[in-house]
Amino acid sequence: MGHGRITYSHTPTERTRLTTASPNSPSPVSIANEIIVALDLETTGVDPSQDAIIEVGAVKFRGTEEIDTFSAVVNPHRKLSGFIIGLTGITQEDVDSGAEWDRIGPLFRD
């Protein structure tokens, strides 16, 4: 389908519609039955060469129906800054008891 813009439309008198328009598509195409995954990552910072993922969450949808969820805390093997703790609500104790990314990654891919 290519990169495009996803539009969410909902009014009280109509059922929710999900459509996308792409450079290759002259008109919007319904994605109401397509599988879409919303991904949320929390990290120790914004530099991928130095920072690490501390939480991964995802929700899988078919149209507007939620069909699966995934959430896991990841142990980054480093101390979290006060800023990151305050921003995310994830504590040092949470990440210290979290699993290794090597264990979580394959679960997330499934």
C-alpha positions as CSV (number, residue, x, y, z in Angstrom):
1,M,0.0,0.0,0.0
2,G,3.0,2.3,0.4
3,H,3.4,5.2,2.7
4,G,0.3,7.2,3.1
5,R,-1.9,9.1,5.4
6,I,-4.3,7.2,7.7
7,T,-7.6,8.9,8.5
8,Y,-9.8,8.0,11.4
9,S,-13.4,9.3,11.0
10,H,-16.1,9.0,13.6
11,T,-19.4,10.8,13.9
12,P,-22.4,10.0,16.0
13,T,-24.5,9.1,13.0
14,E,-22.0,6.9,11.2
15,R,-19.9,3.9,12.0
16,T,-16.2,4.4,12.4
17,R,-14.3,4.4,9.1
18,L,-10.6,3.9,8.6
19,T,-9.2,4.9,5.3
20,T,-5.8,5.5,3.8
21,A,-4.6,7.5,0.8
22,S,-1.2,6.8,-0.7
23,P,0.7,8.3,-3.6
24,N,-0.1,5.2,-5.7
25,S,-3.8,5.3,-4.9
26,P,-6.0,7.9,-6.6
27,S,-8.7,7.7,-3.9
28,P,-8.9,6.5,-0.3
29,V,-9.0,2.8,0.3
30,S,-10.8,1.2,3.3
31,I,-8.5,-0.5,5.8
32,A,-11.4,-1.5,8.1
33,N,-10.4,-5.2,7.8
34,E,-6.6,-4.7,7.7
35,I,-4.3,-5.6,10.6
36,I,-2.6,-2.6,12.1
37,V,-0.2,-2.6,15.1
38,A,0.2,0.5,17.3
39,L,3.6,0.4,18.9
40,D,4.8,2.2,22.0
41,L,8.5,2.2,23.1
42,E,9.9,3.8,26.3
43,T,13.7,4.3,26.3
44,T,16.5,5.6,28.5
45,G,16.9,8.5,26.0
46,V,16.8,9.5,22.4
47,D,20.2,8.4,21.1
48,P,20.0,4.9,19.6
49,S,23.8,4.5,19.8
50,Q,23.8,5.0,23.6
51,D,20.3,4.5,24.9
52,A,18.2,1.4,25.3
53,I,14.5,0.3,25.3
54,I,13.0,-0.1,28.7
55,E,9.5,-1.0,27.8
56,V,7.7,-2.2,24.7
57,G,3.9,-2.2,24.2
58,A,1.8,-2.9,21.3
59,V,-1.9,-3.2,20.4
60,K,-3.0,-5.2,17.3
61,F,-6.2,-4.1,15.6
62,R,-8.3,-5.4,12.8
63,G,-10.0,-2.2,11.7
64,T,-11.3,-0.8,15.0
65,E,-11.4,-4.1,16.9
66,E,-8.6,-4.8,19.3
67,I,-7.4,-8.3,18.7
68,D,-4.2,-8.6,20.8
69,T,-1.9,-6.7,23.2
70,F,1.7,-7.0,24.3
71,S,3.6,-5.3,27.0
72,A,7.0,-6.0,28.6
73,V,9.5,-4.2,30.7
74,V,13.1,-4.6,29.5
75,N,16.2,-4.6,31.6
76,P,18.7,-2.1,30.1
77,H,21.5,-3.0,32.6
78,R,21.9,0.7,33.5
79,K,20.7,3.2,36.0
80,L,17.7,5.2,34.9
81,S,17.9,9.0,35.2
82,G,15.4,10.8,37.4
83,F,14.1,12.5,34.3
84,I,13.2,9.2,32.6
85,I,11.6,7.8,35.8
86,G,9.5,10.9,36.1
87,L,8.6,10.9,32.4
88,T,7.7,7.3,32.0
89,G,6.7,6.2,35.5
90,I,9.0,3.2,35.1
91,T,11.2,2.7,38.2
92,Q,14.7,1.3,38.6
93,E,13.1,-1.7,40.4
94,D,10.8,-2.3,37.4
95,V,13.7,-2.5,34.9
96,D,16.0,-4.4,37.3
97,S,13.4,-7.2,37.4
98,G,12.6,-6.9,33.7
99,A,13.7,-9.5,31.2
100,E,16.5,-9.3,28.7
101,W,15.6,-7.9,25.2
102,D,16.9,-11.2,23.8
103,R,14.1,-13.0,25.6
104,I,11.4,-10.3,24.9
105,G,12.2,-9.6,21.2
106,P,11.1,-13.0,19.9
107,L,7.9,-12.9,21.9
108,F,7.1,-9.5,20.5
109,R,7.6,-10.6,16.9
110,D,5.0,-13.4,17.3
